[in-house]
Amino acid sequence: MKPRISMVTLGVRDLERAVKFYGEGLGFPRMETPPGVAFFPLNGTWLSLYPREALAEDAQVSPEGSGFGSFTLAHNVESEAEVDEVMARAVRAGATVAKQPEKVFWGGYSGYFRDPDGHLWEVAYNPHFWVGPRDGQG
């Protein structure tokens, strides 16, 4: 087995609003899909949006829940300035800031925002670790 996370699916309360946030607001490329689901192909993985109630039903769990979900999604960028740019873009698109970007104990720079459904995203610059175009893998 080759370990990987190939897709992250977020349960959303309003699919149209979530598609607008990720597509228009953050600029994620969207793949044409049938109604009721949205896919955004990203570098090395996919982001999927699906109605929260339907996703819970599919997994046979309760759709109820609030607060911290014990995970965050991370978007790593190439500079501190890009952290600030992505955070500002997310806020303009409807996100709320959970933590303003700042220098952090591990030597990088990061901040957190919540998307319109409350999913917690970290935007980070880590000078010690980078996965992206710089590593020759696109």
C-alpha positions in Angstrom: 0.0 0.0 0.0 1.1 3.5 -0.8 -0.1 5.8 2.0 -1.9 8.9 0.7 -4.8 11.1 1.2 -6.4 11.3 -2.2 -9.6 13.3 -1.4 -10.9 15.4 1.4 -14.7 15.7 1.5 -16.3 18.4 3.5 -19.9 18.2 4.6 -21.5 21.6 4.0 -24.8 23.2 5.0 -25.2 25.1 1.7 -23.5 23.6 -1.3 -24.0 26.6 -3.6 -22.4 29.0 -0.9 -19.5 26.6 -0.3 -18.8 26.2 -4.1 -18.8 30.0 -4.4 -16.4 30.3 -1.4 -13.9 27.8 -2.7 -14.3 28.4 -6.4 -14.7 32.2 -6.7 -13.5 33.2 -3.3 -10.3 31.2 -3.0 -9.8 30.5 -6.8 -9.8 26.7 -6.6 -10.4 25.1 -10.0 -13.7 23.3 -10.2 -14.4 20.1 -12.2 -17.8 19.7 -13.9 -19.9 17.4 -11.8 -23.5 16.3 -11.6 -25.7 18.4 -9.3 -25.4 17.8 -5.5 -21.6 17.5 -5.3 -18.6 19.6 -6.2 -15.0 18.5 -6.9 -11.9 20.7 -7.0 -8.7 19.0 -8.3 -5.8 20.3 -6.4 -2.1 19.6 -6.5 -1.8 15.9 -5.4 -5.3 15.6 -4.0 -9.0 16.6 -4.5 -11.4 18.6 -2.4 -15.0 17.5 -2.5 -18.0 19.3 -1.2 -21.2 17.4 -0.3 -24.3 18.3 1.7 -23.6 17.7 5.4 -26.8 15.7 6.0 -26.2 13.5 3.0 -22.6 12.9 3.9 -23.6 11.9 7.5 -26.3 9.6 6.1 -23.8 8.0 3.7 -21.4 7.3 6.7 -24.3 6.2 8.9 -23.5 8.8 11.6 -25.3 11.7 13.2 -25.0 15.0 11.3 -25.1 16.9 14.6 -21.9 18.4 15.9 -20.2 21.7 16.6 -17.0 23.1 18.0 -13.6 21.8 17.2 -13.7 18.7 15.0 -10.2 17.5 16.1 -8.6 18.3 12.7 -7.5 21.2 10.5 -6.8 21.4 6.8 -3.6 23.1 5.8 -2.6 25.2 2.9 1.1 25.7 2.7 2.5 28.6 0.8 5.9 29.9 -0.3 6.2 33.1 1.9 4.9 35.0 4.8 3.5 37.6 2.4 1.5 34.8 0.7 0.1 33.7 4.0 -1.3 37.2 4.5 -2.6 37.3 0.9 -4.4 33.9 1.3 -5.9 34.9 4.6 -7.2 38.2 3.2 -8.7 36.5 0.2 -10.4 34.0 2.4 -11.9 36.7 4.6 -13.1 38.6 1.5 -14.8 35.4 0.4 -16.6 35.0 3.7 -14.2 33.2 6.1 -13.7 34.4 9.7 -10.3 34.6 11.2 -9.6 32.2 14.0 -6.0 33.3 14.6 -4.3 36.2 12.9 -1.1 35.2 11.1 2.0 35.4 13.2 5.5 33.9 13.6 5.2 30.6 15.4 7.4 28.5 17.7 8.5 26.1 15.0 10.1 28.8 13.0 7.4 29.5 10.4 4.5 31.9 10.0 0.8 30.9 10.1 -2.8 31.8 10.7 -6.1 30.1 10.8 -9.5 30.8 9.3 -12.9 29.1 9.4 -14.8 28.6 6.1 -18.5 29.5 6.0 -19.3 26.0 7.4 -16.8 26.3 10.3 -14.1 24.0 8.8 -10.8 25.2 10.2 -7.9 25.9 7.8 -4.3 26.8 8.6 -2.4 28.9 6.1 1.3 28.4 6.7 4.7 29.3 5.5 7.3 26.8 6.8 10.9 27.6 5.8 12.0 24.1 6.8 9.5 22.1 4.7 7.9 22.6 1.3 5.9 20.3 -0.9 5.1 21.9 -4.3 6.6 23.1 -7.5 10.0 23.6 -5.9 10.5 19.9 -5.4 10.3 19.1 -9.1 7.0 17.2 -8.7 4.6 20.0 -9.7 
